[in-house]
């Protein structure tokens, strides 16, 4: 069995074409972006928006395999917000998303000093939800559920949190 070592590095705009190729239809694009990046299909210029965040590219010996961003919901780094998480669809189901997220959480806690990492995931994206759960994210208890109108439907968004004191070993 070959051990696949996943690494992350700061995003480079040369990665955009590969990352954008992973959104092969409108539904997957909006599950990934919630429309924040614009309308499907987006251009490399539109994707330049992520450079205002803390974007990261995941890779292994075979090349780029994933992407995600962090942003600060407030002025401090006590909480980071994970977003735009995506893995090459040809490589899904191999544990690479979990490995990428664990690396990202290490950065959040050890490099940025965050106490928690939060994210939102659409209820119609169960594979992403269960990936986050497997890494150690927990459902946040909220008074209301955020909903978006996407492709003429109402999509509900689950809020999830990973606290630095979680029992999962990074």
Secondary structure, DSSP 8 states (H G I E B T S, - for coil): ------EEEE--GGGHHHHHHT--SHHHHHHHHTTTT-SSS--HHHHGGGGGSEEEEEEETTEEEEEEEEEESSSSSSEEEEEEEEE-GGGTTSSHHHHHHHHHHHIIIIIS--SEEEEEEETT-HHHHHHHHHHT-EE---SS-EEEEETTEEEEEEEEEEETT-SS--
